[in-house]
Amino acid sequence: MNTQLISRLSSIADSYDSYIIDLWGTLHNGVEPFPEAIDCLKKLKTAGKSIALLSNAPFRVDVVVKVITQIGVPYDLYDNVLSSGEVAWNAIADRSNNLFECLGKRVVFIGNERHRSMLENPNIEEVNSIKQADFILCTGPRKQSHTIEDYVSELSEAANLSLPMVCANPDREVMRGQEREICAGAIADYYETTYKGVVSWYGKPFRPIFDEMITLLSYPQRNKVLMIGDGILTDVAGAKGADIDSLFLCGGIHADVLGVDKAGGVKETLLVELLRKYGQAPNYAAMHLSW
């Protein structure tokens, strides 16, 4: 295995000047912060490192900051924040993607009520019927308990009308506390693979959001930037596509598959199998983010 197993970030911290850090699964679990991860942010700040938070949250940045502050991630421990929701919102507002050039403003919204600020956009007019819509904006399931089956009929109708979809969160699933939930990415992936629907993806692992983050970090040398996260197909794959190193956290969304135990151990053979399955090779792997 080409991936180096480490126990603490401090063992490699001097190799990097800038850090791009995932939120959910890395700094918090949607309910409360991870104390060791917060301590790690403090140590990085003390060491003079640049810290940027990169999230596939389907919110604009101001909402993301509010949410993570309420959860317990202090705002003075990072320098920049960027979210998939912000990038998607701007693309719709600016019509900066070819997808939007010939589209109207009428949108069917698939998402939780908490995400409705995404609809506060000059180029969005919400409608209630697929037949009235120009495209779909998907930020996640309407209810946390929903599964893909709850959207099959709606997606089938949309596909028959060739409606494109904007996905504001490419994550397929997330752990909220101890409960696993689907995300917008699962719905969008089903629409794309089952019905050959056109999906415009915003967020990790796609390179544009990483390039925008590099800009926010004032263009550091990419070999001096480290991406930290628990998502193989988002954080690790995205870092590879953006030519930056990555630290994969085994104790996040993939903990069950990796056989993570209560003592914080991981079975290396299972890690090798998981990385091989997805064709990824992060530079480093650790249980959790800690100093």
Residue pairs with C-beta under 8 A, 6 or more apart in sequence:
1 268
1 271
1 272
1 275
1 281
2 281
3 248
3 271
3 275
3 281
3 282
3 283
3 284
3 285
4 283
4 284
4 285
5 268
5 284
5 285
5 286
6 12
6 247
6 284
6 285
6 286
7 286
7 287
7 290
8 286
8 290
8 291
9 40
9 44
9 228
9 247
9 286
9 289
9 290
9 291
10 43
10 291
12 226
12 247
12 284
13 43
13 44
13 47
13 49
15 224
15 226
16 49
16 224
16 225
16 226
16 245
17 49
17 50
17 220
17 221
17 224
17 225
18 49
18 50
18 51
18 52
18 217
18 220
18 224
18 225
18 226
19 44
19 49
19 50
19 51
19 52
19 225
19 226
19 227
19 228
20 52
20 53
20 54
20 210
20 213
20 217
20 225
20 226
20 227
20 228
20 239
20 244
21 27
21 41
21 51
21 52
21 53
21 54
21 78
21 227
21 228
21 229
21 289
22 53
22 54
22 55
22 204
22 227
22 228
22 229
22 230
22 231
22 234
22 235
23 53
23 54
23 55
23 57
23 64
23 68
23 73
24 30
24 55
24 56
24 57
24 174
25 174
25 175
25 229
25 230
25 231
25 249
25 252
25 253
26 34
26 37
26 228
26 229
26 230
26 249
26 252
26 289
27 33
27 34
27 37
27 38
27 41
27 53
27 68
27 73
27 289
28 34
28 37
28 68
28 71
28 72
28 73
29 175
29 176
29 177
30 71
30 174
30 175
30 176
30 177
31 71
31 176
31 177
32 71
32 72
33 71
33 72
33 73
34 288
34 289
36 288
36 289
36 290
36 291
37 288
37 289
37 290
38 72
38 73
38 74
38 77
39 290
39 291
40 289
40 290
40 291
41 51
41 73
41 74
41 77
41 78
42 77
43 291
44 51
45 51
45 76
45 77
50 79
50 217
50 218
50 220
51 77
51 78
51 79
51 80
52 78
52 79
52 80
52 81
52 82
52 213
52 216
52 217
53 64
53 68
53 78
53 80
53 81
53 82
54 81
54 82
54 83
54 204
54 209
54 210
54 213
54 227
55 64
55 81
55 82
55 83
55 84
56 83
56 84
56 169
56 170
56 171
56 183
56 185
56 203
56 204
56 234
57 64
57 67
57 83
57 84
57 85
57 169
58 83
58 84
58 85
58 88
58 111
58 115
58 118
58 139
58 140
58 168
58 169
58 184
59 67
59 83
59 85
59 86
59 115
59 117
59 118
60 83
60 85
60 86
60 89
60 117
60 118
61 81
61 82
61 83
61 86
63 85
63 117
64 81
64 83
64 85
64 86
65 75
65 81
69 75
79 217
80 213
80 216
80 217
82 209
82 212
82 213
82 216
83 203
84 168
84 169
84 170
84 202
84 203
84 204
84 209
85 115
85 118
85 139
85 168
85 169
85 202
87 202
87 203
87 208
87 209
87 212
88 118
88 137
88 166
88 167
88 168
88 202
88 203
89 118
89 121
89 168
90 96
91 97
91 100
91 166
91 200
91 202
92 100
92 121
92 123
92 124
92 137
92 166
93 121
93 122
93 123
95 101
95 123
97 200
99 135
99 164
99 166
99 198
99 200
100 123
103 134
103 135
103 164
104 125
104 134
105 123
105 124
105 125
105 134
106 125
106 126
106 127
106 132
106 133
106 134
106 135
107 119
107 124
107 125
107 126
107 127
107 133
107 134
107 135
107 136
107 137
108 126
108 127
108 128
108 129
108 130
108 132
108 133
108 135
108 136
108 137
108 158
108 163
109 116
109 118
109 119
109 126
109 136
109 137
109 139
110 136
110 137
110 138
110 139
110 140
110 141
110 142
110 151
110 154
110 184
110 187
111 118
111 137
111 138
111 139
111 140
111 141
111 142
111 168
111 184
112 139
112 140
112 141
112 142
112 143
112 144
113 142
115 139
115 140
115 168
118 137
118 139
118 168
119 126
119 137
124 137
127 133
130 136
130 154
130 157
130 158
130 161
130 163
131 157
131 161
133 158
133 163
134 163
135 163
135 164
135 165
135 166
136 158
136 163
136 164
136 165
136 166
137 165
137 166
137 168
138 165
138 166
138 167
138 168
138 169
138 184
138 187
138 188
139 168
139 169
139 184
140 169
140 182
140 183
140 184
140 187
141 147
141 150
141 151
141 181
141 182
141 183
141 184
141 187
142 150
143 150
144 176
144 179
144 181
146 182
147 182
148 182
148 186
148 187
148 190
151 187
151 190
152 190
155 187
155 190
155 191
155 194
155 195
155 197
156 195
158 165
158 191
158 195
158 197
159 191
159 195
159 196
159 197
162 198
163 197
164 197
164 198
164 199
164 200
165 188
165 191
165 192
165 197
165 198
165 199
165 200
166 199
166 200
166 202
167 184
167 185
167 187
167 188
167 199
167 200
167 201
167 202
167 203
168 184
168 202
168 203
169 183
169 184
169 185
169 203
170 183
170 184
170 185
170 188
170 201
170 202
170 203
170 204
170 205
170 206
170 234
171 183
171 184
171 185
171 203
171 231
171 234
172 182
172 183
172 185
172 186
172 189
172 233
173 180
173 181
173 182
173 183
173 186
173 253
174 180
174 181
174 183
174 253
175 181
175 252
175 253
185 201
188 199
188 201
189 199
191 197
191 199
192 198
192 199
202 209
203 209
203 234
204 210
204 229
204 231
204 234
204 235
204 238
205 233
205 234
205 235
205 237
205 238
205 241
206 238
206 241
207 238
207 241
207 242
209 238
210 238
210 239
210 241
210 242
210 244
211 242
214 220
214 222
214 225
214 242
217 225
222 242
222 243
222 244
223 244
223 245
225 244
225 245
226 244
226 245
226 246
226 247
226 283
227 235
227 236
227 238
227 239
227 242
227 244
227 245
227 246
227 247
228 235
228 246
228 247
228 249
228 289
229 235
229 236
229 246
229 247
229 248
229 249
229 252
230 248
230 249
230 250
230 251
230 252
230 253
230 254
231 252
231 253
232 248
232 254
232 274
232 275
232 278
232 280
232 282
233 278
233 280
235 246
235 248
236 246
236 248
236 280
236 282
237 278
237 280
239 245
239 246
239 282
240 246
240 280
240 281
245 283
245 284
246 282
246 283
246 284
247 282
247 283
247 284
247 285
247 286
248 280
248 282
248 284
248 285
248 286
249 285
249 286
249 287
249 288
249 289
250 258
250 260
250 266
250 271
250 285
250 286
250 287
251 260
251 264
251 266
251 287
251 288
254 274
257 270
257 274
258 266
258 267
258 270
258 271
258 274
259 266
259 267
259 270
260 266
260 287
264 287
264 288
265 287
266 287
271 285
275 281
275 282
